[in-house]
Amino acid sequence: MQWEAVIGLEVHVQLATQSKIFSGASTAFGAEPNTQACAVDLGLPGVLPVLNEAAVAMAVQFGLGINAEIPETSIFDRKNYFYPDLPKGYQTSQMYHPIVGPGEVEIALDDGTTKRVRVHHAHLEEDAGKSLHEDFHGMTGIDLNRAGTPLLEIVSEPDMGSAKEAVAYIKALHSIVTYLGISDGNMAEGSMRCDVNVSVRPKGQETLGTRAEIKNVNSFRFVEKAIAYEIERQIELIEDGGKVVQETRLYDPEADETRSMRTKEEANDYRYFPCPDLLPVVLDQAYVEHLRESLPELPAEKRARFENELGLSAYDASILSSTRPMAEYFEAVKDSCNDAKLAANWVQGELAGQLNRENLDIVDSPVSAAQLGGLICRVSDETINGKAAKQVFMALWNGEGATADEIIEAKGLKQVTDTGAIEAMIDQVIADSPVQVAQYVEADEAKRGKMIGYFVGQVMKASRGTANPQQVNALLKQKLDQA
Amino acid sequence: MALEQEDVRRAAHLARLGLNDDEAERYVDDLSRILEMADRLQAVDTQGVAPLAHPLDATQRLRADEVTEANQRERFQRCAPAVENGLYLVPRVVE
């Protein structure tokens, strides 16, 4: 039988505020345990939450970024459950009136096409603390620094049909939130966490199969592997006459499998009710419009512009628009050298390679966009040849000069295009290589093409890489053919 | 709506309250009376009335995103029964 998978995602994005969603405690990552957990975060008696304006603005910006409806009123509810890292006994969340209504996200598929994934809604909520299960004399340690950190939970419709689509969707969300600057998107530090709902059904069937939820999958790669595993598991189970049960599962990256969390059959009963400590949040139209006007160009628009206006390939456009720092760097290089294609080649070639080798992010590149743009100018106006350009690039990388021009001057890398000078070097090389010249003369035309490489190499070496390679080639051929 | 002991025990479990048999019996009665009251409220025709999220006719004020809280861990942890390495210690949680 042919099967198809139906996948929906709940993605928790940690918002990049300075302070918590309901208190003035810091959200900085990596502090000593409990040094950023104030009376409100601890749920001490008598405290009152006050909503952080930046968290509201960021949620609305996200909503505008996915063309979602932004309801005028949103309401906070209490989700009640007991767990030691949730000191109040409830999580403040938005169950019935979320801040962001239905919207959609465009995802880029491997075959170059795009697909729209509907977002059901996105709501604001607070994060819980952390339980440390190492052995504290049979006790569990609790760090509440993370308690109260603002999260935006983005709930998709079950619109994805494969692990690859799910990954493309998370990548699209990742690039939207980082473009907007509303999250650092750092998955390793938990800034984006993902719950995946997976079910399978015979191809063409309308009704959905029973779904399993895989909790807390925290990297693009694990999302893909966890889903692929889960789809296989469910198909095999059904084909063997079994039944998928609705349950929560955990993905174990080491074993590359999902496992049932074996929670008790008792259904969760969160007893949601409106939080009496928080009033309804009402957004006035002017505020939303102001945020709409300040939205940056988003990745999907940027990708289209790079392709259509700058003439980049679909592949280049998608890589260069994938993150905002990458796109900004590329655009700055392009603006300073006025050649989008050369800029794209250098950013993805020499620069990306070197960043990779030294494990650096583009924002930490020792070569600035202006410096790289200046270098590319000298390539396109033929001041230097390609080989010298690589030398100049490395010199910029190593901080040997402030501009490409300075380095070209200091190292004498200016391309030699003076025919007389090149001829003199060629004559010298020919005089120094009688054996090779004799071989060349005796060889037939077909072999000469390869043999000339030796002489080109010698001349380039004599010029310390500065001779114009096309001229060298042409002049050499002329001289050798007369020899 | 009249409650059974089983309903009371389930609610007590969700609220992490330990009840003895006498208390459970008493709450069956008390809570049933509260629910009767709720039933009377349910009977009111509220068609066309928007649900009320808060009794105050006001909207939420927002605060500027600024860190205003200093570290007071020592003070807070003085009233905790057990702490170690800056962590609050609780009976072991088995996942």
Interface residues (C-beta under 8 A of the other chain):
Chain A: T17 Q18 S19 S23 G24 A25 S26 E32 P33 N34 T35 Q36 A37 C38 A39 L42 L44 V50 L51 N52 E53 A54 A55 V56 I75 N80 F82 Y83 P84 H97 S131 L132 H133 F136 G138 M139 T140 G141 I142 D143 L144 M261 D269 R271 P274 P276 L278 L279 P280 V281 V282
Chain B: L14 R16 A53 H54 L56 A58 T59 Q60 R61 L62 R63 A64 D65 E66 V67 T68 E69 N71 Q72 R73 F76 Q77 A82 E84 N85 G86 L87 Y88 L89 V90 P91 R92 V93 E95
